[in-house]
Amino acid sequence: MSYQVLARKWRPQIFDDLVGQEHVSQTLKNAITADRVHHAFLFTGARGVGKTSAARIFAKALNCQEGPTTIPCGTCPSCVEITKSQGIDVLEIDGASNTGVDDIRELRENIRYLPSQSRYKIFIIDEVHMLSINAFNALLKTLEEPPSHAKFIFATTEPHKIPITILSRCQRFDFKKIGLAPLQARLRFIVDQENITVADTGLAIIARSAGGSMRDALSTLDQVIAFCGDQIGDDELQGLLGLVDRALLLATIKAVLERRPAELLGLVHNVDGHGHSFRQFCQQLVELVRALVVLKVVDEPGDLIDVGDAELQELSAIATTASLDDLQRLLTTLIRAEADLAVSNFPRLTMEMVLVKLAELPSGIDVATLIQRLAALEQKLAGGLPAAPHLNKPSINVASTAATPDTPDTEVPIPVDPEEVVTEVAQPSAPAAVPPPLQSPSPAVISAGKSWSGMVDFVKGKRKHAISSLLEQSSLLLLALPRLRIGMPERYFSLVDTEKRDTIKELAVEYFSADVIIEVEKIGSGTSAPMSLHDEREQLESDRKKKLRANAVEHPLVKSAVEIFGGEIVDVKPIDKGFV
């Protein structure tokens, strides 16, 4: 006799054999007992969870010579024929192969005839969602008012593709994925019957890899038996399935949470040395971190995580030492890394950098802790902090170097707003006082309030932007009417052609209301010359920022905020954008 695969050899034969589908089994048995059997059923669920097996058991229960019964005998001609898929009155139709309306018309013709030797004529249509719209429409009337001797059982993995008109005519049963514990228990029963030696950890690996599917688990077990024989070891099992050892996964999570990046590089080397897929490795890490999150938020996880008792204790110990915020950040980063690994040309490098980054991340602070610290800061402020030290108010000469010597310096006060400083820790409380330029001022003074900076502003007002930009970058060498000598940087000197000189002269004559002789000299990089208006502004802004940062860092409120939150000042920005 030819070999029969485990999935067929150990196919459930009675309702009690359906693992993890007790809600379906009990409902169908109650319907049979109460003689309230509907004419159309829809079994939905993932692959390999028992939909077709349940349909066959239900058909045997209805057509058994000792029934209808909740426990078919399995020995009468009807039960034997259904078990062998040879039943004359129980037709199994593949919806993926018989999708057309002609196939449904043939089925309708067949329905009219009475069963040859059984109680009911039962039609089992697998993957019913593959039928065409016309085929569904042809089935509607028959499905709504079938003959008393006909029953329909539909099975599908995608119920959303079935028209609502079909769904409304069926009793729907949703099959669940099989949990790790019942799946592992069923595998243990089967390997004991087959005289196969395998540890519980090995069965847990097989059950976990099946993803809740009994058929996938039995197919994997078949493959493992073919490779290992009657003695199955965990190492051989993991190597065959391409899975990473759970101890290695746990060591990786511990190294990340305990901030040991050097150890993580060694673990990645081990993964690479065993030939494991880094994407598979990342996926298993995601599952493990997800289990830690569940243990962190749920006292009794139950079926929320699929792990054995020994591993559950080890995961619980890790979860108690990690914060929920750290685990959530770890999970988010690993999920993103798994997507990157799918397209990465350097998977090992990608995995290494992700784990090192996670190990170097500072611990997160939860919202409750931040609220407590804010409350402490409010109490400290309410109790009264020492007043900010009086800040000297040095004057800033906001007039350009072309201002008259008699023009008094303009003093800019330094405002301090404690609330603004607390709200934005890195912001300063005042603008800076800037010392006078180190270089000598330009000879820009002339009577009647006319000055070099005034002329540049005048040119801007005339919308001569190209010329005003050149003048801002230039230095004033002499302003003694009618002579106006301008020092032009070497990189801009070539831009001043005859036309621009004439335009500058016309604008100067208009501004000074007098004849002006324009002289333009080229200034090299090593030539000593007065500062241009552009350089003066940059120096003022640079010195001001330094003073702003110094004032902010020394402010007592800022110091208190930094101490409470354990942070550092990254940047300082002025509160009032209006001052110079």
C-alpha positions as CSV (number, residue, x, y, z in Angstrom):
1,M,0.0,0.0,0.0
2,S,1.3,3.4,-0.9
3,Y,2.3,5.8,1.8
4,Q,-0.4,8.1,3.0
5,V,0.6,11.6,4.3
6,L,-0.1,12.4,7.9
7,A,-2.6,15.1,7.0
8,R,-4.8,12.5,5.3
9,K,-4.1,9.6,7.6
10,W,-5.1,11.6,10.7
11,R,-7.9,13.6,9.2
12,P,-10.7,14.1,11.9
13,Q,-13.4,11.5,11.6
14,I,-15.8,12.7,14.3
15,F,-16.7,16.1,15.7
16,D,-14.6,15.5,18.8
17,D,-11.5,15.2,16.6
18,L,-11.8,18.8,15.4
19,V,-9.1,20.6,17.3
20,G,-9.7,24.2,18.3
21,Q,-13.2,24.4,16.7
22,E,-15.4,23.4,19.6
23,H,-17.8,26.2,19.0
24,V,-18.6,24.8,15.5
25,S,-18.7,21.2,16.6
26,Q,-21.1,21.9,19.5
27,T,-23.5,24.0,17.4
28,L,-23.7,21.3,14.6
29,K,-24.2,18.6,17.2
30,N,-27.0,20.6,18.8
31,A,-28.7,21.2,15.5
32,I,-28.6,17.4,14.7
33,T,-30.0,16.5,18.2
34,A,-32.8,19.1,18.0
35,D,-33.6,18.2,14.4
36,R,-33.0,21.8,13.3
37,V,-30.6,21.3,10.5
38,H,-30.4,24.2,8.0
39,H,-30.3,23.5,4.3
40,A,-27.2,25.7,3.6
41,F,-24.0,26.2,5.6
42,L,-20.9,28.4,5.0
43,F,-17.7,27.4,6.7
44,T,-15.1,30.2,6.7
45,G,-11.6,30.4,8.1
46,A,-7.8,30.2,7.3
47,R,-6.3,27.3,5.5
48,G,-5.9,24.0,7.2
49,V,-8.2,24.6,10.2
50,G,-10.7,21.9,9.5
51,K,-13.4,23.4,7.2
52,T,-13.6,20.5,4.7
53,S,-13.1,17.9,7.4
54,A,-16.0,19.4,9.3
55,A,-18.1,19.3,6.2
56,R,-17.4,15.6,5.7
57,I,-18.1,14.7,9.3
58,F,-21.4,16.6,9.1
59,A,-22.3,14.8,6.0
60,K,-21.5,11.4,7.7
61,A,-23.5,12.5,10.7
62,L,-26.6,13.2,8.5
63,N,-26.3,10.2,6.3
64,C,-25.1,7.5,8.8
65,Q,-27.4,4.5,8.8
66,E,-27.6,4.9,12.6
67,G,-28.5,8.5,12.4
68,P,-28.8,11.3,12.0
69,T,-26.4,11.2,14.9
70,T,-23.7,13.3,16.5
71,I,-21.3,10.4,16.4
72,P,-21.2,8.7,13.0
73,C,-20.4,5.0,13.2
74,G,-17.7,5.2,10.5
75,T,-18.4,1.6,9.4
76,C,-21.7,1.7,7.5
77,P,-21.5,2.0,3.7
78,S,-22.4,5.7,3.7
79,C,-19.7,6.6,6.2
80,V,-17.1,4.5,4.5
81,E,-17.8,6.1,1.1
82,I,-17.7,9.6,2.5
83,T,-14.4,8.9,4.3
84,K,-12.9,7.7,1.0
85,S,-14.4,10.6,-1.0
86,Q,-16.4,8.1,-3.1
87,G,-19.9,8.9,-1.9
88,I,-22.5,8.8,-4.6
89,D,-24.9,11.1,-2.7
90,V,-22.2,13.4,-1.2
91,L,-20.6,15.4,-4.0
92,E,-17.4,17.4,-3.4
93,I,-17.0,20.2,-5.9
94,D,-13.9,22.3,-6.4
95,G,-15.1,25.9,-6.8
96,A,-11.8,27.0,-8.4
97,S,-12.2,24.4,-11.2
98,N,-16.0,24.7,-11.7
99,T,-16.5,28.4,-11.9
100,G,-18.9,28.7,-14.8
101,V,-22.7,29.0,-15.0
102,D,-22.9,25.7,-16.9
103,D,-21.4,23.9,-14.0
104,I,-24.0,25.3,-11.7
105,R,-26.8,24.4,-14.1
106,E,-25.5,20.8,-14.2
107,L,-25.6,20.9,-10.4
108,R,-29.2,22.1,-10.4
109,E,-30.2,19.3,-12.6
110,N,-28.6,16.8,-10.3
111,I,-30.3,18.3,-7.3
112,R,-33.8,17.3,-8.6
113,Y,-33.0,13.6,-8.3
114,L,-33.5,11.8,-5.0
115,P,-30.4,10.3,-3.2
116,S,-29.7,6.8,-4.4
117,Q,-29.0,5.2,-1.0
118,S,-28.6,7.9,1.6
119,R,-30.9,10.1,3.6
120,Y,-29.7,13.4,2.0
121,K,-28.0,14.5,-1.2
122,I,-25.2,16.8,0.1
123,F,-23.2,19.2,-2.0
124,I,-19.8,20.3,-0.6
125,I,-18.3,23.2,-2.6
126,D,-14.8,24.1,-1.6
127,E,-13.3,27.6,-2.4
128,V,-16.8,28.7,-3.2
129,H,-15.7,32.4,-3.6
130,M,-14.1,31.4,-6.9
131,L,-17.5,31.0,-8.6
132,S,-18.4,33.6,-11.2
133,I,-21.2,36.1,-10.6
134,N,-23.3,34.4,-13.2
135,A,-22.8,31.0,-11.4
136,F,-23.8,32.6,-8.1
137,N,-26.9,34.1,-9.7
138,A,-27.8,30.7,-11.1
139,L,-27.5,29.2,-7.6
140,L,-29.7,31.7,-5.8
141,K,-33.2,30.3,-6.4
142,T,-32.1,26.7,-5.7
143,L,-30.2,27.8,-2.6
144,E,-33.2,29.7,-1.2
145,E,-35.8,26.9,-1.8
146,P,-33.9,23.6,-2.3
147,P,-35.7,20.2,-2.2
148,S,-36.0,18.6,1.2
149,H,-33.5,16.0,0.4
150,A,-30.6,18.4,-0.5
151,K,-28.1,20.1,1.7
152,F,-25.3,22.6,0.8
153,I,-22.0,23.1,2.6
154,F,-19.8,25.9,1.3
155,A,-16.2,26.3,2.4
156,T,-14.0,29.4,1.7
157,T,-11.0,31.3,3.0
158,E,-12.3,34.6,1.6
159,P,-15.9,35.1,2.6
160,H,-15.8,38.8,1.6
161,K,-15.8,37.8,-2.0
162,I,-19.1,36.0,-1.8
163,P,-22.2,38.0,-2.8
164,I,-24.4,39.2,0.1
165,T,-27.4,37.5,-1.5
166,I,-25.6,34.1,-1.0
167,L,-24.4,34.9,2.5
168,S,-28.0,35.8,3.6
169,R,-29.2,32.3,2.6
170,C,-26.6,30.4,4.6
171,Q,-25.7,29.7,8.2
172,R,-22.2,31.0,8.7
173,F,-19.6,29.3,10.9
174,D,-16.2,31.0,11.4
175,F,-13.3,28.6,12.0
176,K,-10.6,30.0,14.3
177,K,-6.9,29.5,13.9
178,I,-5.7,26.7,16.2
179,G,-3.8,27.8,19.3
180,L,-0.3,26.6,20.1
181,A,-1.3,24.5,23.1
182,P,-4.1,22.4,21.4
183,L,-2.0,22.1,18.2
184,Q,1.0,20.9,20.2
185,A,-1.2,18.4,22.1
186,R,-2.5,17.0,18.8
187,L,1.0,16.6,17.4
188,R,2.1,14.8,20.5
189,F,-0.8,12.3,20.1
190,I,0.1,11.7,16.5
191,V,3.9,11.3,17.0
192,D,3.2,8.9,19.9
193,Q,0.9,6.8,17.7
194,E,3.6,6.9,14.9
195,N,6.4,5.9,17.4
196,I,8.3,9.1,16.7
197,T,10.6,10.5,19.4
198,V,10.6,14.3,19.6
199,A,10.9,16.7,22.5
200,D,8.1,19.1,23.5
201,T,10.3,22.1,22.4
202,G,10.5,20.5,18.9
203,L,6.7,20.1,18.7
204,A,6.4,23.7,19.9
205,I,8.7,24.8,17.0
206,I,6.6,22.9,14.5
207,A,3.3,24.2,15.9
208,R,4.5,27.8,16.0
209,S,5.8,27.6,12.3
210,A,2.3,26.3,11.2
211,G,0.6,29.6,12.1
212,G,-2.5,28.0,13.5
213,S,-3.0,25.5,10.6
214,M,-3.3,21.8,11.5
215,R,-2.6,20.8,7.9
216,D,0.5,22.9,7.7
217,A,1.7,21.5,11.0
218,L,1.3,17.9,9.8
219,S,2.9,18.7,6.5
220,T,5.9,20.1,8.3
221,L,6.0,17.1,10.6
222,D,6.0,14.8,7.5
223,Q,9.0,16.8,6.2
224,V,10.9,16.6,9.5
225,I,10.3,12.8,9.8
226,A,11.6,12.3,6.2
227,F,14.8,14.3,7.2
228,C,15.4,13.1,10.7
229,G,13.8,9.7,10.9
230,D,12.3,8.4,14.1
231,Q,14.6,10.5,16.3
232,I,14.0,14.3,15.9
233,G,16.4,16.7,17.5
234,D,15.8,20.4,18.1
235,D,18.9,21.5,16.3
236,E,18.1,19.5,13.2
237,L,14.5,20.8,13.3
238,Q,15.6,24.4,13.5
239,G,18.1,24.0,10.7
240,L,15.6,22.3,8.4
241,L,12.9,25.0,9.0
242,G,15.4,27.9,8.8
243,L,14.5,29.1,12.2
244,V,16.7,30.8,14.7
245,D,17.3,29.2,18.1
246,R,15.0,30.7,20.7
247,A,18.0,31.0,23.1
248,L,19.7,33.2,20.5
249,L,16.6,35.4,20.1
250,L,16.3,35.8,23.8
251,A,20.0,36.7,24.1
252,T,19.5,39.4,21.4
253,I,16.6,41.0,23.2
254,K,18.5,40.9,26.5
255,A,21.5,42.5,24.9
256,V,19.4,45.3,23.4
257,L,17.6,46.1,26.7
258,E,20.8,45.9,28.7
259,R,22.7,48.2,26.2
260,R,25.4,45.8,25.1
261,P,26.0,46.7,21.4
262,A,29.3,44.7,21.2
263,E,27.5,41.5,22.2
264,L,24.8,42.2,19.6
265,L,27.4,42.2,16.8
266,G,28.6,38.7,17.9
267,L,25.0,37.4,17.9
268,V,24.4,38.7,14.4
269,H,27.6,37.0,13.4
270,N,26.2,33.7,14.8
271,V,23.0,34.2,12.9
272,D,25.0,34.7,9.7
273,G,27.2,31.8,10.4
274,H,24.3,29.4,10.7
275,G,23.0,30.6,7.3
276,H,19.7,32.0,8.7
277,S,17.8,34.6,6.8
278,F,18.1,38.0,8.5
279,R,14.6,38.9,7.5
280,Q,13.3,35.7,9.2
281,F,15.5,36.6,12.2
282,C,13.9,40.1,12.4
283,Q,10.4,38.6,12.1
284,Q,11.1,36.3,15.0
285,L,12.4,39.2,17.1
286,V,9.2,41.1,16.3
287,E,7.1,38.2,17.6
288,L,9.2,37.9,20.7
289,V,9.0,41.6,21.5
290,R,5.3,41.5,20.9
291,A,5.0,38.8,23.5
292,L,7.0,41.0,26.0
293,V,4.5,43.8,25.4
294,V,1.6,41.5,26.0
295,L,3.2,40.3,29.2
296,K,3.8,43.9,30.3
297,V,0.1,44.9,29.9
298,V,-1.8,41.7,30.7
299,D,-1.5,39.8,33.9
300,E,-2.8,36.5,32.5
301,P,-2.0,36.4,28.7
302,G,-3.6,33.0,28.1
303,D,-4.0,32.5,24.3
304,L,-2.6,36.0,23.5
305,I,0.9,34.6,23.1
306,D,1.9,31.1,21.9
307,V,4.8,30.0,24.1
308,G,5.5,27.1,26.4
309,D,5.6,27.3,30.2
310,A,9.4,27.4,30.5
311,E,9.7,30.1,27.9
312,L,6.8,32.0,29.4
313,Q,8.7,32.3,32.7
314,E,11.9,33.5,31.0
315,L,9.9,36.1,29.0
316,S,8.1,37.3,32.2
317,A,11.5,37.9,33.8
318,I,12.7,40.0,30.9
319,A,9.4,41.9,30.8
320,T,9.7,43.0,34.4
321,T,13.0,44.7,33.8
322,A,12.0,46.6,30.7
323,S,9.7,49.6,30.4
324,L,6.7,49.6,28.1
325,D,8.0,52.6,26.3
326,D,11.3,51.0,25.5
327,L,9.5,47.8,24.2
328,Q,7.2,49.8,22.0
329,R,10.1,51.7,20.5
330,L,11.9,48.5,20.0
331,L,8.9,46.9,18.3
332,T,8.4,49.9,15.9
333,T,12.0,49.9,14.9
334,L,12.2,46.2,14.2
335,I,9.0,46.3,12.1
336,R,10.5,49.1,10.0
337,A,13.8,47.1,9.8
338,E,12.0,44.0,8.5
339,A,10.6,46.0,5.6
340,D,14.1,47.4,4.9
341,L,15.7,44.0,4.9
342,A,13.3,42.8,2.2
343,V,15.0,45.2,-0.3
344,S,18.5,45.6,1.3
345,N,21.6,44.6,-0.6
346,F,23.5,44.4,2.7
347,P,21.1,42.6,5.1
348,R,23.8,41.8,7.7
349,L,24.9,45.4,7.8
350,T,21.3,46.6,8.0
351,M,20.6,44.2,10.9
352,E,23.8,45.2,12.8
353,M,23.1,48.9,12.5
354,V,19.5,48.5,13.6
355,L,20.5,46.5,16.7
356,V,23.4,48.8,17.6
357,K,21.1,51.8,17.3
358,L,18.5,50.2,19.6
359,A,21.2,49.4,22.2
360,E,22.4,53.0,22.1
361,L,19.0,54.6,22.4
362,P,18.5,56.3,25.8
363,S,15.7,55.0,28.0
364,G,12.3,56.6,27.3
365,I,10.4,58.6,29.9
366,D,6.7,57.8,30.2
367,V,4.0,60.5,30.3
368,A,3.2,59.9,34.0
369,T,6.8,60.7,34.9
370,L,6.8,63.8,32.8
371,I,3.6,65.0,34.5
372,Q,5.1,64.4,37.9
373,R,8.1,66.4,37.0
374,L,6.0,69.2,35.7
375,A,4.0,69.2,38.9
376,A,7.2,69.5,40.9
377,L,8.3,72.4,38.7
378,E,5.0,74.2,39.3
379,Q,5.3,73.7,43.1
380,K,8.9,75.1,43.0
381,L,7.8,78.1,40.9
382,A,4.8,78.7,43.3
383,G,7.2,78.6,46.3
384,G,9.2,81.4,44.7
385,L,12.5,81.1,42.9
386,P,15.3,83.7,43.4
387,A,14.9,86.6,41.1
388,A,16.9,86.6,38.0
389,P,20.1,88.5,38.5
390,H,20.0,92.1,37.2
391,L,21.3,92.1,33.7
392,N,23.4,95.0,32.7
393,K,22.0,96.7,29.7
394,P,25.0,97.5,27.5
395,S,24.1,99.7,24.5
396,I,24.1,98.5,21.0
397,N,24.9,101.1,18.3
398,V,22.2,100.3,15.9
399,A,23.2,103.1,13.6
400,S,25.5,102.2,10.8
401,T,29.1,103.3,10.7
402,A,27.9,106.1,8.5
403,A,26.1,107.8,11.5
404,T,27.4,111.1,12.7
405,P,29.7,111.1,15.7
406,D,27.2,113.2,17.6
407,T,24.5,110.7,17.2
408,P,23.8,109.1,20.6
409,D,24.0,105.3,20.9
410,T,20.6,103.6,21.0
411,E,20.2,101.3,24.0
412,V,18.3,98.1,23.5
413,P,16.7,96.8,26.7
414,I,16.9,93.0,27.4
415,P,13.4,91.7,28.2
416,V,13.1,88.6,30.4
417,D,9.9,86.6,30.3
418,P,10.1,83.6,32.8
419,E,7.0,81.9,31.4
420,E,8.4,81.9,27.9
421,V,11.7,80.5,29.1
422,V,10.0,77.6,30.9
423,T,7.8,76.8,28.0
424,E,10.7,76.6,25.6
425,V,13.7,75.5,27.6
426,A,16.2,76.1,24.8
427,Q,15.0,79.7,24.1
428,P,16.8,82.7,25.5
429,S,15.4,85.4,27.7
430,A,17.0,88.3,26.0
431,P,18.8,89.6,23.0
432,A,22.5,90.1,23.3
433,A,24.4,93.3,23.7
434,V,27.0,93.5,21.0
435,P,30.4,95.2,21.5
436,P,31.5,97.7,18.9
437,P,33.3,96.3,15.8
438,L,37.0,95.7,16.1
439,Q,37.8,97.5,12.9
440,S,37.7,101.3,12.6
441,P,34.4,102.7,11.4
442,S,34.0,103.8,7.8
443,P,34.4,107.4,6.9
444,A,30.7,107.6,6.2
445,V,29.7,110.9,8.0
446,I,28.3,113.8,6.1
447,S,26.1,116.7,7.0
448,A,22.4,116.9,6.8
449,G,22.0,113.3,8.1
450,K,23.2,111.8,4.8
451,S,25.2,108.6,5.2
452,W,26.5,105.6,3.3
453,S,24.0,103.3,4.9
454,G,21.3,105.8,4.1
455,M,22.3,105.8,0.4
456,V,22.2,101.9,0.3
457,D,18.7,102.0,1.8
458,F,17.8,104.7,-0.8
459,V,19.0,102.4,-3.6
460,K,16.9,99.5,-2.2
461,G,13.9,101.8,-2.2
462,K,14.4,102.4,-5.9
463,R,14.2,98.6,-6.4
464,K,17.7,98.5,-7.8
465,H,18.3,95.2,-6.1
466,A,21.4,94.1,-8.0
467,I,23.2,97.4,-7.3
468,S,22.1,97.5,-3.6
469,S,23.5,94.0,-3.1
470,L,26.9,95.1,-4.6
471,L,27.0,98.2,-2.4
472,E,26.1,96.1,0.8
473,Q,29.1,93.8,0.1
474,S,31.4,96.8,-0.6
475,S,33.4,99.0,1.9
476,L,33.2,102.8,2.0
477,L,36.7,104.1,1.6
478,L,35.9,107.9,1.4
479,L,32.8,110.0,1.5
480,A,33.9,113.7,1.1
481,L,31.6,115.2,-1.5
482,P,31.9,115.4,-4.4
483,R,34.2,112.3,-4.0
484,L,32.7,108.9,-3.2
485,R,35.3,106.1,-3.2
486,I,33.9,102.6,-2.9
487,G,36.0,99.5,-2.2
488,M,34.6,96.6,-4.2
489,P,35.6,93.0,-3.3
490,E,37.6,91.3,-6.0
491,R,35.0,88.7,-6.7
492,Y,32.3,91.4,-7.4
493,F,34.6,94.0,-9.1
494,S,34.1,92.5,-12.6
495,L,30.3,92.9,-12.3
496,V,30.5,96.7,-12.1
497,D,30.5,97.8,-15.7
498,T,30.2,101.3,-17.1
499,E,26.4,101.1,-17.1
500,K,26.3,100.2,-13.4
501,R,28.8,103.0,-12.5
502,D,26.5,105.5,-14.3
503,T,23.5,104.2,-12.4
504,I,25.3,104.4,-9.1
505,K,26.3,108.0,-9.9
506,E,22.8,109.0,-10.8
507,L,21.4,107.5,-7.6
508,A,24.1,109.1,-5.5
509,V,23.5,112.5,-7.1
510,E,19.8,112.1,-6.4
511,Y,20.3,111.0,-2.8
512,F,23.0,113.6,-1.8
513,S,21.5,116.4,-3.9
514,A,24.9,117.3,-5.1
515,D,27.5,116.4,-7.7
516,V,29.2,113.1,-7.0
517,I,32.4,111.6,-8.5
518,I,32.3,107.8,-8.2
519,E,35.5,106.0,-7.7
520,V,35.5,102.2,-7.5
521,E,38.6,100.3,-6.3
522,K,39.2,96.6,-6.2
523,I,39.9,95.2,-2.8
524,G,41.9,92.0,-2.6
525,S,41.4,89.3,0.1
526,G,44.5,90.4,2.0
527,T,43.8,94.1,1.8
528,S,42.8,96.0,5.0
529,A,39.6,97.8,4.5
530,P,36.6,99.0,6.5
531,M,33.9,96.5,7.1
532,S,31.0,96.3,4.7
533,L,27.4,96.8,5.8
534,H,26.8,93.1,5.3
535,D,29.8,92.1,7.5
536,E,28.8,94.5,10.2
537,R,25.3,92.9,10.4
538,E,26.8,89.4,10.5
539,Q,29.1,90.4,13.3
540,L,26.3,92.0,15.3
541,E,24.1,88.9,14.9
542,S,26.9,86.6,15.9
543,D,27.8,88.5,19.0
544,R,24.1,88.8,19.9
545,K,23.5,85.1,19.6
546,K,26.5,84.4,21.9
547,K,25.1,86.8,24.5
548,L,21.6,85.3,24.1
549,R,22.9,81.8,24.9
550,A,24.9,83.0,27.8
551,N,21.9,84.8,29.3
552,A,19.6,81.8,28.7
553,V,22.0,79.2,30.2
554,E,22.5,81.3,33.4
555,H,18.8,82.0,33.9
556,P,17.6,80.2,37.1
557,L,14.4,79.0,35.6
558,V,16.3,77.4,32.7
559,K,18.7,75.7,35.1
560,S,15.8,74.3,37.2
561,A,14.1,72.9,34.1
562,V,17.2,71.3,32.8
563,E,17.8,69.8,36.2
564,I,14.3,68.4,36.6
565,F,14.0,66.9,33.1
566,G,17.7,65.8,32.9
567,G,18.0,67.4,29.5
568,E,20.5,69.8,27.8
569,I,20.1,73.0,25.9
570,V,20.4,72.3,22.2
571,D,19.5,75.7,20.7
572,V,18.6,79.2,21.7
573,K,16.2,81.3,19.8
574,P,15.0,84.8,20.6
575,I,11.5,85.1,22.1
576,D,10.9,88.5,20.4
577,K,11.7,88.4,16.7
578,G,11.4,92.1,16.5
579,F,14.6,93.2,18.0
580,V,17.8,93.9,16.2
